[in-house]
Amino acid sequence: MPELPEVETIRQRLIKGFEQSPSILNQRVRSCQLLWSGSLATPNPQTFLSFMPGQEILAVNRRAKFLYFSLSDAYLVVHLRMSGDLYLEKQTETAPYRNPDHDRFWMDFDSGWRLVFNDMRKFGRVWLLNDTSKLFSKLGPEPFDEKLTAEVFYGMLRERSRQLKPLLLDQHFIAGIGNIYSDEALHKAGLHPTRVSSSLNGDEAKKLLDSIRFVLSKGIDQKGASIDWVYRGGDFQNYFQVYQQEGNPCPRCGHPIEKIKVAQRGTHFCPVCQRRSS
């Protein structure tokens, strides 16, 4: 699943243009096609398809793993889920790196360009909303929010009594982190993935928050991680310290990286650098 750095990279590419494609900003919608109606969460297809023509893309923002497009009169929200991706391509051409059989939604612009939502597993969703507040209401703070100080984060950890790995994956606790960046952040912070959150002291909480921000920033700098057929173009996989490094030496101490299951999720860590203390 694309995580915060991958979603942020897609957002920036749509805004700035990528390779030969222009910016999506100020593009005016000519028509839309729902190639699989199940991708549309709300409203009904007829309302959606009649509303969209004439709308202009004014801004593209991100909240957690959601992308949301500010239109002239509403918001278009997309969640990529497990296998979704967004492409801007000419209406007369198909990008060579995608399978058009997995296209679920097209948005054609007056300029001759097209926004494509491609989603092999069909888990991704699209919403057309007048207000995004309800959809986003239960999301936790953004990791880079200035209001999320070390003291606030420490209080959040103390209020819960959960293992760190599943807590970091909980989008109600903190937004945008998935399997890759939770493993990398916990390794950098020297914390065992099954450590109970309420057992951390203030210094450990600050170190964890700093580590989360470090690995997410590194991921954004490297345009995300390209580790499967879904997301392409990033280099962060070349900087993994523990994720998918099972059996390889820890870059810090040399002990082999191990993989365990934590809350049904594959989890990579160093048993020497990340001892389970309380």
N, C-alpha and C positions, 0 to 999 in steps of 0.2 A: 504493500500500500504506500503511495506517495505520502511522505510526512511533511512537516512544516518547510524544510529547506527545498524539497522538490516542488511543493505547491507554490512557494514564494518564487522559485525560479520560473515556473510557468507564467505566473502573474507578470514578472518583469519582462519576459519575452513577449507577451501579448502587448504590453505597454510600449516597449522600445522597438519591437520588431525583431525578427530572428531570421538569420540567413537572408533569403530574398523577400520575406514577407514584411509588410508595413506594420505600423502601429495599429492596434484595434481601436484606439481612441478616435472619436468623432466619426466612426464608421456608421452609416445609416442602414438599417435593416430593410431589405427589400422583401424577403420572404423567409419562411422557416419550413423545415420538413422534420416530422417525427418519424424516424425509421423504425423505432420500437417504442410504443406508447408507454410501456412500463417504466421508462426512464423519467417520465414526467410525474413528479409527486403532486403538484398542484399548479394551476387549476385544471379543469378538464381540457382535453386536446383542442376542442373547437374554440373555446374561449382563448386559449393560449395562441393558437395560430392566427386568429383574427386580430388579436391585440398587438402582436409583435411588429408587423410592417409599419415603417415610419419611425420606429424608435431609434434613438441615437445612443451609442456607447459613450458615456461621459467620463467614466472612471472604472478602474478595476482594482478591487481591494481584496484582502484576505482576512478571514477570522478563523483561527485554528487551522483545520484542513479544508475549510470552505473557501471557494472563490466567489465573490459576488460583484456583479456588474451593475453599476448605476446607469439606468436608462433614463430617457427623457421623463417618463411618467411612472416608473416602477423599478424594482430590483430583480435581476436574474441571478439566482444562486445555484452553484454547481458544487457537488461533493463527488470526488473521483472514486472514493471507496477503494476496493481492492485492485482494480485494473483499468480505471478510467484515465483518459488523457485528453488534452485539448490541443488542436492544431489550427493554424491559420494557413490556408492554401488557396490557390486559384480555383475558381469554380470549374475550370476546364481541365484540371489536372488532379492527380492523386499522389500524395506524398509517398515515396518509395518505401519508407520505414514503417508503414502501417498496413493493416489488413482491412480493406473497405467493407468486408462482410461484417465487421464488428462496429461499424458506424451506427450510432443510435439517434443522433440529432444533428441537423445542419442548420446553420443560420447564414443566409446569403445576404451580402451587402451590395449596395448600389455600385461600389467600386469594382465589382467583379471578384472580390475575395470572399472566402467562406470560412466560418468558424465550424470546426468539426468536433463533436464529442464522440470519441471512440472508446468502447468499453466491452472488452471480450466477455467478462463474467456477468455483466448486466446488473452489478450491484450499485453502480453510480446513480445519482439522482439529480434532477433539475427542478427548481422551484421558481415560480413567478410570483412575487410578493410586493405589496404596497409598503410593508414594514418588515425589517429583518429581526426586530428585537425579540419576538417570541421564539423564533427558530434558534437564536443564539443565546437565549436567556439562561440556559443551564450550563453553558461552557465556563470553564475556569479561566483564570487570567492568562493573558499572553505572556510567554516567558520573558520578553523584552520590555514589558510594561514598567515604566519608571515607578509606578506605585507598588510594584512587587519588590519590596526591599527585602534584605536578608532577615530583618526582624519579622516582617509579615510572613515570609515563607516559613520561618521557624515556627511561628504560631500555627500555620496551616498544618505542618507536620505533626505538631504536638496534639492538635485537635483530633487526629486520626490515630488509629492503632492498626496499621496495615503494612504489609510487606512493601518495600520500596518499589520493586519492579512493577507490580500491577497498579500501584498508586500513581506512578508516573505515566502509565498508559491510560489512566482514567481521565477522559477529557473534561469531566466535571471538576477535577482537581487542578489541572494545568493543561492548557490547550496546545495541541499541535505535535506532541511527542508520541512516537511510535516505537517499534521494537529496536530499530537500528540505534536511534539516538539515546534511548534510555540505557541500553547496554553500554554505549560509549561514555555517556555522562557518569554512570555509576563507577565505571572503571577509572575514569579520570579523578573522581572524588575519593576513590579507595574504599567504596562502600559495597558490602555484599548485597546482592539483589533481594535476598530474603530478610534483610535487616528490618526490624519493625520501626516505622517512621517516628513514633513517639519516643524512641530510645535515643534519637540523635540529640546532641547538644548544639548550642548556638553556633560554634565554630564549624561543626560538621554540616549543619544546615546551610551556612553561607558557602562552604566549599562545594556543596552539591548544586546550589543555585548558580554559582560561578561556572561550574563544570557544564551544566545544562546550556548556559548561554555560550560558552566556548565552543562546544561541539556543534550547536545549531549554527553559530556564526561561521564556523569552518565549513559546514555543509553548504551554507548559502554561498560562500566564497567559491566553492568548488562546483557550484551549479547542481548540487544534490548528488545522490549516489545512483549509478546505473548498475543494477544487479540482476535484472530480469528483462523480459520482453516488453515490459510496460513503459518504464521511464527510460529515456535515452539522453545521452549527452553530458551527464555529470561525471565527476572524477573522484568524489569523496570515497568511493569504494577502495581507492588506492591508499587511503589514510586510515582505514579501519584498524583499531588497536585490538579489539576483541570480537566484534561482530563477524560471524562466519569464519573465525580464525581457530576453530577447535583443533587442538593438537599442535598448533604453531606456538613458538615461544612468546611469552609475554614480552613486549618491547621494553618493559620497565625492569622486570626481574629475571626473565628467561624461563620461568616455569611454564609448562604447556597450558594453553587456554583450555578450559573445560566448558561443556555445554550441559545444561540441566533444564528441566521443565519447572517453570514457576507460574502458577495459575494458568496452566495449559499452554503457556507460551515458551517456545525455545529461547533460552537465555544463555548468553556467553559471558564468562567472567574469568578472572585469575584468582585461584584459591589462596594464593600467597599475598597478593596486593589487596585483595578484597576479603579479608577474614571476617567471619560472622561473629562479631563482638557486640555487646550490648552495654 
